[in-house]
Amino acid sequence: MMDKRDFAFDKMNYLLLSVGMIIVVIGFLLMTGPASTETAFEPDIFSARRVKVAPVVCLFGFVSMIYAVVRKPKEK
């Protein structure tokens, strides 16, 4: 029989991990937008949202996921 102490993560770890994953997905969605073609240049590919904001959001998401993995569950 599996005891609750046998699991490496608790509910809070999984919650933090899922929030971090959602933040990473939001960061990747912020990177999307119109692309340049061979005939037309799209200056929006160098916008601050795609070059600065989105990578910082992704980095924050990855750091929060790392924290969720290394966080030690509370002992009762």
PDB file with SEQRES, HELIX, SHEET and CRYST1 records, atoms N, CA, C and O in Angstrom:
SEQRES   1 A   76  MET MET ASP LYS ARG ASP PHE ALA PHE ASP LYS MET ASN          
SEQRES   2 A   76  TYR LEU LEU LEU SER VAL GLY MET ILE ILE VAL VAL ILE          
SEQRES   3 A   76  GLY PHE LEU LEU MET THR GLY PRO ALA SER THR GLU THR          
SEQRES   4 A   76  ALA PHE GLU PRO ASP ILE PHE SER ALA ARG ARG VAL LYS          
SEQRES   5 A   76  VAL ALA PRO VAL VAL CYS LEU PHE GLY PHE VAL SER MET          
SEQRES   6 A   76  ILE TYR ALA VAL VAL ARG LYS PRO LYS GLU LYS                  
HELIX    1 AA1 LYS A    4  ASP A    6  5                                   3    
HELIX    2 AA2 LYS A   11  MET A   31  1                                  21    
HELIX    3 AA3 PRO A   43  PHE A   46  5                                   4    
HELIX    4 AA4 ALA A   48  ALA A   48  1                                   1    
HELIX    5 AA5 ARG A   49  VAL A   53  3                                   5    
HELIX    6 AA6 ALA A   54  VAL A   70  1                                  17    
CRYST1    1.000    1.000    1.000  90.00  90.00  90.00 P 1           1          
ATOM      1  N   MET A   1       0.845  -1.188   0.000  1.00  0.00           N  
ATOM      2  CA  MET A   1       0.000   0.000   0.000  1.00  0.00           C  
ATOM      3  C   MET A   1       0.886   1.246   0.000  1.00  0.00           C  
ATOM      4  O   MET A   1       1.881   1.310   0.723  1.00  0.00           O  
ATOM      5  N   MET A   2       0.517   2.233  -0.817  1.00  0.00           N  
ATOM      6  CA  MET A   2       1.308   3.457  -0.939  1.00  0.00           C  
ATOM      7  C   MET A   2       0.946   4.411   0.191  1.00  0.00           C  
ATOM      8  O   MET A   2      -0.225   4.693   0.444  1.00  0.00           O  
ATOM      9  N   ASP A   3       1.961   4.890   0.849  1.00  0.00           N  
ATOM     10  CA  ASP A   3       1.752   5.865   1.907  1.00  0.00           C  
ATOM     11  C   ASP A   3       1.988   7.248   1.330  1.00  0.00           C  
ATOM     12  O   ASP A   3       2.723   7.387   0.352  1.00  0.00           O  
ATOM     13  N   LYS A   4       1.385   8.267   1.908  1.00  0.00           N  
ATOM     14  CA  LYS A   4       1.523   9.630   1.405  1.00  0.00           C  
ATOM     15  C   LYS A   4       2.971  10.111   1.486  1.00  0.00           C  
ATOM     16  O   LYS A   4       3.373  10.976   0.707  1.00  0.00           O  
ATOM     17  N   ARG A   5       3.749   9.574   2.400  1.00  0.00           N  
ATOM     18  CA  ARG A   5       5.141  10.005   2.552  1.00  0.00           C  
ATOM     19  C   ARG A   5       6.042   9.462   1.450  1.00  0.00           C  
ATOM     20  O   ARG A   5       7.185   9.902   1.331  1.00  0.00           O  
ATOM     21  N   ASP A   6       5.559   8.512   0.635  1.00  0.00           N  
ATOM     22  CA  ASP A   6       6.374   7.926  -0.414  1.00  0.00           C  
ATOM     23  C   ASP A   6       6.481   8.819  -1.646  1.00  0.00           C  
ATOM     24  O   ASP A   6       7.346   8.595  -2.493  1.00  0.00           O  
ATOM     25  N   PHE A   7       5.632   9.811  -1.759  1.00  0.00           N  
ATOM     26  CA  PHE A   7       5.663  10.683  -2.916  1.00  0.00           C  
ATOM     27  C   PHE A   7       6.690  11.798  -2.722  1.00  0.00           C  
ATOM     28  O   PHE A   7       6.844  12.333  -1.624  1.00  0.00           O  
ATOM     29  N   ALA A   8       7.392  12.140  -3.809  1.00  0.00           N  
ATOM     30  CA  ALA A   8       8.407  13.189  -3.727  1.00  0.00           C  
ATOM     31  C   ALA A   8       7.764  14.577  -3.687  1.00  0.00           C  
ATOM     32  O   ALA A   8       8.299  15.495  -3.065  1.00  0.00           O  
ATOM     33  N   PHE A   9       6.619  14.726  -4.350  1.00  0.00           N  
ATOM     34  CA  PHE A   9       5.944  16.020  -4.424  1.00  0.00           C  
ATOM     35  C   PHE A   9       4.647  15.969  -3.640  1.00  0.00           C  
ATOM     36  O   PHE A   9       4.036  14.913  -3.478  1.00  0.00           O  
ATOM     37  N   ASP A  10       4.240  17.138  -3.155  1.00  0.00           N  
ATOM     38  CA  ASP A  10       2.915  17.241  -2.563  1.00  0.00           C  
ATOM     39  C   ASP A  10       2.037  18.083  -3.500  1.00  0.00           C  
ATOM     40  O   ASP A  10       2.447  18.443  -4.603  1.00  0.00           O  
ATOM     41  N   LYS A  11       0.842  18.379  -3.038  1.00  0.00           N  
ATOM     42  CA  LYS A  11      -0.114  19.112  -3.872  1.00  0.00           C  
ATOM     43  C   LYS A  11       0.418  20.488  -4.262  1.00  0.00           C  
ATOM     44  O   LYS A  11       0.207  20.934  -5.389  1.00  0.00           O  
ATOM     45  N   MET A  12       1.108  21.164  -3.339  1.00  0.00           N  
ATOM     46  CA  MET A  12       1.631  22.497  -3.615  1.00  0.00           C  
ATOM     47  C   MET A  12       2.708  22.456  -4.700  1.00  0.00           C  
ATOM     48  O   MET A  12       2.774  23.355  -5.537  1.00  0.00           O  
ATOM     49  N   ASN A  13       3.554  21.416  -4.692  1.00  0.00           N  
ATOM     50  CA  ASN A  13       4.572  21.288  -5.732  1.00  0.00           C  
ATOM     51  C   ASN A  13       3.921  21.191  -7.116  1.00  0.00           C  
ATOM     52  O   ASN A  13       4.339  21.865  -8.057  1.00  0.00           O  
ATOM     53  N   TYR A  14       2.899  20.349  -7.225  1.00  0.00           N  
ATOM     54  CA  TYR A  14       2.215  20.197  -8.511  1.00  0.00           C  
ATOM     55  C   TYR A  14       1.510  21.482  -8.921  1.00  0.00           C  
ATOM     56  O   TYR A  14       1.479  21.816 -10.105  1.00  0.00           O  
ATOM     57  N   LEU A  15       0.953  22.195  -7.976  1.00  0.00           N  
ATOM     58  CA  LEU A  15       0.299  23.466  -8.280  1.00  0.00           C  
ATOM     59  C   LEU A  15       1.324  24.487  -8.790  1.00  0.00           C  
ATOM     60  O   LEU A  15       1.081  25.157  -9.794  1.00  0.00           O  
ATOM     61  N   LEU A  16       2.458  24.608  -8.109  1.00  0.00           N  
ATOM     62  CA  LEU A  16       3.504  25.535  -8.548  1.00  0.00           C  
ATOM     63  C   LEU A  16       4.062  25.142  -9.903  1.00  0.00           C  
ATOM     64  O   LEU A  16       4.367  26.006 -10.725  1.00  0.00           O  
ATOM     65  N   LEU A  17       4.197  23.843 -10.144  1.00  0.00           N  
ATOM     66  CA  LEU A  17       4.702  23.358 -11.424  1.00  0.00           C  
ATOM     67  C   LEU A  17       3.737  23.698 -12.554  1.00  0.00           C  
ATOM     68  O   LEU A  17       4.164  24.111 -13.633  1.00  0.00           O  
ATOM     69  N   SER A  18       2.448  23.527 -12.315  1.00  0.00           N  
ATOM     70  CA  SER A  18       1.475  23.842 -13.356  1.00  0.00           C  
ATOM     71  C   SER A  18       1.386  25.352 -13.600  1.00  0.00           C  
ATOM     72  O   SER A  18       1.217  25.780 -14.742  1.00  0.00           O  
ATOM     73  N   VAL A  19       1.498  26.155 -12.552  1.00  0.00           N  
ATOM     74  CA  VAL A  19       1.497  27.614 -12.735  1.00  0.00           C  
ATOM     75  C   VAL A  19       2.728  28.043 -13.541  1.00  0.00           C  
ATOM     76  O   VAL A  19       2.627  28.895 -14.424  1.00  0.00           O  
ATOM     77  N   GLY A  20       3.878  27.458 -13.237  1.00  0.00           N  
ATOM     78  CA  GLY A  20       5.088  27.764 -14.003  1.00  0.00           C  
ATOM     79  C   GLY A  20       4.939  27.390 -15.462  1.00  0.00           C  
ATOM     80  O   GLY A  20       5.382  28.130 -16.341  1.00  0.00           O  
ATOM     81  N   MET A  21       4.320  26.244 -15.732  1.00  0.00           N  
ATOM     82  CA  MET A  21       4.111  25.826 -17.115  1.00  0.00           C  
ATOM     83  C   MET A  21       3.168  26.779 -17.839  1.00  0.00           C  
ATOM     84  O   MET A  21       3.379  27.085 -19.013  1.00  0.00           O  
ATOM     85  N   ILE A  22       2.145  27.245 -17.163  1.00  0.00           N  
ATOM     86  CA  ILE A  22       1.212  28.209 -17.767  1.00  0.00           C  
ATOM     87  C   ILE A  22       1.939  29.517 -18.079  1.00  0.00           C  
ATOM     88  O   ILE A  22       1.690  30.123 -19.121  1.00  0.00           O  
ATOM     89  N   ILE A  23       2.832  29.960 -17.192  1.00  0.00           N  
ATOM     90  CA  ILE A  23       3.599  31.190 -17.427  1.00  0.00           C  
ATOM     91  C   ILE A  23       4.500  31.029 -18.643  1.00  0.00           C  
ATOM     92  O   ILE A  23       4.632  31.956 -19.442  1.00  0.00           O  
ATOM     93  N   VAL A  24       5.125  29.858 -18.793  1.00  0.00           N  
ATOM     94  CA  VAL A  24       5.985  29.605 -19.960  1.00  0.00           C  
ATOM     95  C   VAL A  24       5.160  29.634 -21.243  1.00  0.00           C  
ATOM     96  O   VAL A  24       5.585  30.210 -22.244  1.00  0.00           O  
ATOM     97  N   VAL A  25       3.986  29.016 -21.214  1.00  0.00           N  
ATOM     98  CA  VAL A  25       3.122  29.028 -22.401  1.00  0.00           C  
ATOM     99  C   VAL A  25       2.705  30.457 -22.745  1.00  0.00           C  
ATOM    100  O   VAL A  25       2.667  30.820 -23.920  1.00  0.00           O  
ATOM    101  N   ILE A  26       2.394  31.264 -21.741  1.00  0.00           N  
ATOM    102  CA  ILE A  26       2.050  32.676 -21.985  1.00  0.00           C  
ATOM    103  C   ILE A  26       3.233  33.398 -22.622  1.00  0.00           C  
ATOM    104  O   ILE A  26       3.052  34.198 -23.540  1.00  0.00           O  
ATOM    105  N   GLY A  27       4.448  33.117 -22.136  1.00  0.00           N  
ATOM    106  CA  GLY A  27       5.629  33.737 -22.729  1.00  0.00           C  
ATOM    107  C   GLY A  27       5.808  33.369 -24.189  1.00  0.00           C  
ATOM    108  O   GLY A  27       6.143  34.225 -25.008  1.00  0.00           O  
ATOM    109  N   PHE A  28       5.588  32.096 -24.527  1.00  0.00           N  
ATOM    110  CA  PHE A  28       5.693  31.687 -25.926  1.00  0.00           C  
ATOM    111  C   PHE A  28       4.588  32.301 -26.772  1.00  0.00           C  
ATOM    112  O   PHE A  28       4.815  32.634 -27.936  1.00  0.00           O  
ATOM    113  N   LEU A  29       3.403  32.455 -26.207  1.00  0.00           N  
ATOM    114  CA  LEU A  29       2.328  33.106 -26.957  1.00  0.00           C  
ATOM    115  C   LEU A  29       2.637  34.578 -27.209  1.00  0.00           C  
ATOM    116  O   LEU A  29       2.258  35.130 -28.242  1.00  0.00           O  
ATOM    117  N   LEU A  30       3.333  35.215 -26.254  1.00  0.00           N  
ATOM    118  CA  LEU A  30       3.725  36.618 -26.465  1.00  0.00           C  
ATOM    119  C   LEU A  30       4.755  36.750 -27.585  1.00  0.00           C  
ATOM    120  O   LEU A  30       4.869  37.817 -28.189  1.00  0.00           O  
ATOM    121  N   MET A  31       5.500  35.694 -27.872  1.00  0.00           N  
ATOM    122  CA  MET A  31       6.492  35.738 -28.954  1.00  0.00           C  
ATOM    123  C   MET A  31       5.869  35.608 -30.334  1.00  0.00           C  
ATOM    124  O   MET A  31       6.517  35.930 -31.330  1.00  0.00           O  
ATOM    125  N   THR A  32       4.623  35.142 -30.417  1.00  0.00           N  
ATOM    126  CA  THR A  32       4.018  34.924 -31.724  1.00  0.00           C  
ATOM    127  C   THR A  32       3.616  36.243 -32.361  1.00  0.00           C  
ATOM    128  O   THR A  32       3.480  37.262 -31.684  1.00  0.00           O  
ATOM    129  N   GLY A  33       3.432  36.207 -33.657  1.00  0.00           N  
ATOM    130  CA  GLY A  33       3.028  37.381 -34.401  1.00  0.00           C  
ATOM    131  C   GLY A  33       3.307  37.191 -35.866  1.00  0.00           C  
ATOM    132  O   GLY A  33       3.728  36.116 -36.291  1.00  0.00           O  
ATOM    133  N   PRO A  34       3.073  38.231 -36.644  1.00  0.00           N  
ATOM    134  CA  PRO A  34       3.306  38.108 -38.090  1.00  0.00           C  
ATOM    135  C   PRO A  34       4.782  37.901 -38.404  1.00  0.00           C  
ATOM    136  O   PRO A  34       5.657  38.425 -37.715  1.00  0.00           O  
ATOM    137  N   ALA A  35       5.038  37.143 -39.439  1.00  0.00           N  
ATOM    138  CA  ALA A  35       6.413  36.840 -39.849  1.00  0.00           C  
ATOM    139  C   ALA A  35       6.760  37.595 -41.126  1.00  0.00           C  
ATOM    140  O   ALA A  35       5.876  37.994 -41.884  1.00  0.00           O  
ATOM    141  N   SER A  36       8.034  37.783 -41.352  1.00  0.00           N  
ATOM    142  CA  SER A  36       8.498  38.373 -42.604  1.00  0.00           C  
ATOM    143  C   SER A  36       8.483  37.306 -43.694  1.00  0.00           C  
ATOM    144  O   SER A  36       8.689  36.121 -43.432  1.00  0.00           O  
ATOM    145  N   THR A  37       8.236  37.751 -44.906  1.00  0.00           N  
ATOM    146  CA  THR A  37       8.298  36.847 -46.054  1.00  0.00           C  
ATOM    147  C   THR A  37       9.439  37.296 -46.957  1.00  0.00           C  
ATOM    148  O   THR A  37      10.124  38.278 -46.669  1.00  0.00           O  
ATOM    149  N   GLU A  38       9.636  36.573 -48.043  1.00  0.00           N  
ATOM    150  CA  GLU A  38      10.709  36.962 -48.963  1.00  0.00           C  
ATOM    151  C   GLU A  38      10.397  38.261 -49.679  1.00  0.00           C  
ATOM    152  O   GLU A  38      11.309  38.955 -50.129  1.00  0.00           O  
ATOM    153  N   THR A  39       9.125  38.598 -49.789  1.00  0.00           N  
ATOM    154  CA  THR A  39       8.745  39.814 -50.516  1.00  0.00           C  
ATOM    155  C   THR A  39       8.437  40.993 -49.610  1.00  0.00           C  
ATOM    156  O   THR A  39       8.485  42.138 -50.060  1.00  0.00           O  
ATOM    157  N   ALA A  40       8.123  40.744 -48.346  1.00  0.00           N  
ATOM    158  CA  ALA A  40       7.744  41.841 -47.446  1.00  0.00           C  
ATOM    159  C   ALA A  40       8.443  41.671 -46.097  1.00  0.00           C  
ATOM    160  O   ALA A  40       8.459  40.585 -45.518  1.00  0.00           O  
ATOM    161  N   PHE A  41       9.018  42.766 -45.615  1.00  0.00           N  
ATOM    162  CA  PHE A  41       9.662  42.766 -44.302  1.00  0.00           C  
ATOM    163  C   PHE A  41       8.645  43.197 -43.255  1.00  0.00           C  
ATOM    164  O   PHE A  41       7.930  44.181 -43.447  1.00  0.00           O  
ATOM    165  N   GLU A  42       8.580  42.477 -42.170  1.00  0.00           N  
ATOM    166  CA  GLU A  42       7.670  42.802 -41.074  1.00  0.00           C  
ATOM    167  C   GLU A  42       8.492  43.351 -39.910  1.00  0.00           C  
ATOM    168  O   GLU A  42       9.182  42.579 -39.243  1.00  0.00           O  
ATOM    169  N   PRO A  43       8.443  44.660 -39.641  1.00  0.00           N  
ATOM    170  CA  PRO A  43       9.258  45.223 -38.553  1.00  0.00           C  
ATOM    171  C   PRO A  43       8.811  44.792 -37.162  1.00  0.00           C  
ATOM    172  O   PRO A  43       9.540  44.994 -36.190  1.00  0.00           O  
ATOM    173  N   ASP A  44       7.615  44.198 -37.051  1.00  0.00           N  
ATOM    174  CA  ASP A  44       7.112  43.764 -35.741  1.00  0.00           C  
ATOM    175  C   ASP A  44       7.925  42.611 -35.159  1.00  0.00           C  
ATOM    176  O   ASP A  44       7.798  42.306 -33.973  1.00  0.00           O  
ATOM    177  N   ILE A  45       8.759  41.968 -35.975  1.00  0.00           N  
ATOM    178  CA  ILE A  45       9.564  40.874 -35.425  1.00  0.00           C  
ATOM    179  C   ILE A  45      10.593  41.384 -34.427  1.00  0.00           C  
ATOM    180  O   ILE A  45      11.133  40.601 -33.646  1.00  0.00           O  
ATOM    181  N   PHE A  46      10.870  42.669 -34.440  1.00  0.00           N  
ATOM    182  CA  PHE A  46      11.813  43.263 -33.493  1.00  0.00           C  
ATOM    183  C   PHE A  46      11.114  44.098 -32.421  1.00  0.00           C  
ATOM    184  O   PHE A  46      11.748  44.949 -31.798  1.00  0.00           O  
ATOM    185  N   SER A  47       9.827  43.868 -32.198  1.00  0.00           N  
ATOM    186  CA  SER A  47       9.095  44.647 -31.193  1.00  0.00           C  
ATOM    187  C   SER A  47       9.583  44.271 -29.794  1.00  0.00           C  
ATOM    188  O   SER A  47      10.107  43.179 -29.577  1.00  0.00           O  
ATOM    189  N   ALA A  48       9.402  45.181 -28.867  1.00  0.00           N  
ATOM    190  CA  ALA A  48       9.853  44.953 -27.482  1.00  0.00           C  
ATOM    191  C   ALA A  48       9.118  43.780 -26.852  1.00  0.00           C  
ATOM    192  O   ALA A  48       9.687  43.055 -26.036  1.00  0.00           O  
ATOM    193  N   ARG A  49       7.868  43.590 -27.224  1.00  0.00           N  
ATOM    194  CA  ARG A  49       7.101  42.471 -26.668  1.00  0.00           C  
ATOM    195  C   ARG A  49       7.723  41.137 -27.063  1.00  0.00           C  
ATOM    196  O   ARG A  49       7.802  40.226 -26.239  1.00  0.00           O  
ATOM    197  N   ARG A  50       8.160  41.011 -28.301  1.00  0.00           N  
ATOM    198  CA  ARG A  50       8.695  39.736 -28.784  1.00  0.00           C  
ATOM    199  C   ARG A  50      10.157  39.529 -28.425  1.00  0.00           C  
ATOM    200  O   ARG A  50      10.600  38.388 -28.297  1.00  0.00           O  
ATOM    201  N   VAL A  51      10.915  40.603 -28.261  1.00  0.00           N  
ATOM    202  CA  VAL A  51      12.346  40.477 -28.030  1.00  0.00           C  
ATOM    203  C   VAL A  51      12.721  40.595 -26.554  1.00  0.00           C  
ATOM    204  O   VAL A  51      13.687  39.968 -26.119  1.00  0.00           O  
ATOM    205  N   LYS A  52      11.985  41.379 -25.779  1.00  0.00           N  
ATOM    206  CA  LYS A  52      12.345  41.608 -24.374  1.00  0.00           C  
ATOM    207  C   LYS A  52      11.352  41.018 -23.388  1.00  0.00           C  
ATOM    208  O   LYS A  52      11.745  40.289 -22.477  1.00  0.00           O  
ATOM    209  N   VAL A  53      10.080  41.318 -23.555  1.00  0.00           N  
ATOM    210  CA  VAL A  53       9.071  40.927 -22.562  1.00  0.00           C  
ATOM    211  C   VAL A  53       8.855  39.419 -22.556  1.00  0.00           C  
ATOM    212  O   VAL A  53       8.897  38.799 -21.493  1.00  0.00           O  
ATOM    213  N   ALA A  54       8.627  38.822 -23.709  1.00  0.00           N  
ATOM    214  CA  ALA A  54       8.321  37.395 -23.784  1.00  0.00           C  
ATOM    215  C   ALA A  54       9.447  36.512 -23.246  1.00  0.00           C  
ATOM    216  O   ALA A  54       9.158  35.579 -22.496  1.00  0.00           O  
ATOM    217  N   PRO A  55      10.723  36.757 -23.590  1.00  0.00           N  
ATOM    218  CA  PRO A  55      11.779  35.924 -23.003  1.00  0.00           C  
ATOM    219  C   PRO A  55      11.883  36.062 -21.481  1.00  0.00           C  
ATOM    220  O   PRO A  55      12.190  35.085 -20.797  1.00  0.00           O  
ATOM    221  N   VAL A  56      11.634  37.253 -20.946  1.00  0.00           N  
ATOM    222  CA  VAL A  56      11.673  37.431 -19.494  1.00  0.00           C  
ATOM    223  C   VAL A  56      10.524  36.671 -18.833  1.00  0.00           C  
ATOM    224  O   VAL A  56      10.701  36.076 -17.770  1.00  0.00           O  
ATOM    225  N   VAL A  57       9.349  36.692 -19.460  1.00  0.00           N  
ATOM    226  CA  VAL A  57       8.212  35.935 -18.931  1.00  0.00           C  
ATOM    227  C   VAL A  57       8.526  34.442 -18.945  1.00  0.00           C  
ATOM    228  O   VAL A  57       8.241  33.742 -17.974  1.00  0.00           O  
ATOM    229  N   CYS A  58       9.114  33.946 -20.043  1.00  0.00           N  
ATOM    230  CA  CYS A  58       9.494  32.530 -20.123  1.00  0.00           C  
ATOM    231  C   CYS A  58      10.545  32.194 -19.066  1.00  0.00           C  
ATOM    232  O   CYS A  58      10.455  31.153 -18.415  1.00  0.00           O  
ATOM    233  N   LEU A  59      11.518  33.048 -18.895  1.00  0.00           N  
ATOM    234  CA  LEU A  59      12.551  32.806 -17.889  1.00  0.00           C  
ATOM    235  C   LEU A  59      11.932  32.731 -16.495  1.00  0.00           C  
ATOM    236  O   LEU A  59      12.286  31.854 -15.707  1.00  0.00           O  
ATOM    237  N   PHE A  60      11.020  33.637 -16.189  1.00  0.00           N  
ATOM    238  CA  PHE A  60      10.338  33.614 -14.900  1.00  0.00           C  
ATOM    239  C   PHE A  60       9.560  32.312 -14.723  1.00  0.00           C  
ATOM    240  O   PHE A  60       9.539  31.738 -13.634  1.00  0.00           O  
ATOM    241  N   GLY A  61       8.924  31.853 -15.792  1.00  0.00           N  
ATOM    242  CA  GLY A  61       8.192  30.591 -15.728  1.00  0.00           C  
ATOM    243  C   GLY A  61       9.106  29.407 -15.481  1.00  0.00           C  
ATOM    244  O   GLY A  61       8.788  28.531 -14.677  1.00  0.00           O  
ATOM    245  N   PHE A  62      10.255  29.377 -16.176  1.00  0.00           N  
ATOM    246  CA  PHE A  62      11.199  28.277 -15.981  1.00  0.00           C  
ATOM    247  C   PHE A  62      11.795  28.299 -14.576  1.00  0.00           C  
ATOM    248  O   PHE A  62      11.972  27.245 -13.965  1.00  0.00           O  
ATOM    249  N   VAL A  63      12.105  29.482 -14.058  1.00  0.00           N  
ATOM    250  CA  VAL A  63      12.647  29.590 -12.704  1.00  0.00           C  
ATOM    251  C   VAL A  63      11.608  29.133 -11.685  1.00  0.00           C  
ATOM    252  O   VAL A  63      11.948  28.456 -10.715  1.00  0.00           O  
ATOM    253  N   SER A  64      10.353  29.495 -11.897  1.00  0.00           N  
ATOM    254  CA  SER A  64       9.323  29.055 -10.956  1.00  0.00           C  
ATOM    255  C   SER A  64       9.109  27.541 -11.042  1.00  0.00           C  
ATOM    256  O   SER A  64       8.788  26.910 -10.035  1.00  0.00           O  
ATOM    257  N   MET A  65       9.281  26.955 -12.219  1.00  0.00           N  
ATOM    258  CA  MET A  65       9.185  25.495 -12.345  1.00  0.00           C  
ATOM    259  C   MET A  65      10.351  24.812 -11.631  1.00  0.00           C  
ATOM    260  O   MET A  65      10.166  23.774 -10.995  1.00  0.00           O  
ATOM    261  N   ILE A  66      11.536  25.384 -11.732  1.00  0.00           N  
ATOM    262  CA  ILE A  66      12.690  24.821 -11.023  1.00  0.00           C  
ATOM    263  C   ILE A  66      12.456  24.890  -9.522  1.00  0.00           C  
ATOM    264  O   ILE A  66      12.756  23.942  -8.796  1.00  0.00           O  
ATOM    265  N   TYR A  67      11.920  26.015  -9.059  1.00  0.00           N  
ATOM    266  CA  TYR A  67      11.602  26.138  -7.631  1.00  0.00           C  
ATOM    267  C   TYR A  67      10.588  25.075  -7.207  1.00  0.00           C  
ATOM    268  O   TYR A  67      10.708  24.487  -6.132  1.00  0.00           O  
ATOM    269  N   ALA A  68       9.590  24.833  -8.057  1.00  0.00           N  
ATOM    270  CA  ALA A  68       8.562  23.841  -7.720  1.00  0.00           C  
ATOM    271  C   ALA A  68       9.157  22.446  -7.607  1.00  0.00           C  
ATOM    272  O   ALA A  68       8.691  21.637  -6.805  1.00  0.00           O  
ATOM    273  N   VAL A  69      10.183  22.157  -8.401  1.00  0.00           N  
ATOM    274  CA  VAL A  69      10.809  20.834  -8.358  1.00  0.00           C  
ATOM    275  C   VAL A  69      11.696  20.687  -7.127  1.00  0.00           C  
ATOM    276  O   VAL A  69      11.690  19.633  -6.491  1.00  0.00           O  
ATOM    277  N   VAL A  70      12.455  21.720  -6.778  1.00  0.00           N  
ATOM    278  CA  VAL A  70      13.398  21.601  -5.661  1.00  0.00           C  
ATOM    279  C   VAL A  70      12.759  21.917  -4.307  1.00  0.00           C  
ATOM    280  O   VAL A  70      13.376  21.689  -3.267  1.00  0.00           O  
ATOM    281  N   ARG A  71      11.532  22.439  -4.309  1.00  0.00           N  
ATOM    282  CA  ARG A  71      10.845  22.744  -3.052  1.00  0.00           C  
ATOM    283  C   ARG A  71      10.591  21.464  -2.283  1.00  0.00           C  
ATOM    284  O   ARG A  71      10.104  20.476  -2.832  1.00  0.00           O  
ATOM    285  N   LYS A  72      10.922  21.496  -1.032  1.00  0.00           N  
ATOM    286  CA  LYS A  72      10.740  20.325  -0.165  1.00  0.00           C  
ATOM    287  C   LYS A  72       9.351  20.369   0.457  1.00  0.00           C  
ATOM    288  O   LYS A  72       8.980  21.378   1.056  1.00  0.00           O  
ATOM    289  N   PRO A  73       8.575  19.291   0.328  1.00  0.00           N  
ATOM    290  CA  PRO A  73       7.242  19.283   0.954  1.00  0.00           C  
ATOM    291  C   PRO A  73       7.341  19.399   2.464  1.00  0.00           C  
ATOM    292  O   PRO A  73       8.295  18.920   3.077  1.00  0.00           O  
ATOM    293  N   LYS A  74       6.351  20.036   3.050  1.00  0.00           N  
ATOM    294  CA  LYS A  74       6.329  20.199   4.508  1.00  0.00           C  
ATOM    295  C   LYS A  74       6.050  18.850   5.185  1.00  0.00           C  
ATOM    296  O   LYS A  74       5.185  18.086   4.757  1.00  0.00           O  
ATOM    297  N   GLU A  75       6.793  18.591   6.230  1.00  0.00           N  
ATOM    298  CA  GLU A  75       6.556  17.374   7.018  1.00  0.00           C  
ATOM    299  C   GLU A  75       5.475  17.639   8.044  1.00  0.00           C  
ATOM    300  O   GLU A  75       5.458  18.697   8.674  1.00  0.00           O  
ATOM    301  N   LYS A  76       4.571  16.683   8.217  1.00  0.00           N  
ATOM    302  CA  LYS A  76       3.493  16.870   9.193  1.00  0.00           C  
ATOM    303  C   LYS A  76       3.819  16.178  10.478  1.00  0.00           C  
ATOM    304  O   LYS A  76       3.029  16.223  11.421  1.00  0.00           O  
TER     305      LYS A  76                                                      
END                                                                             
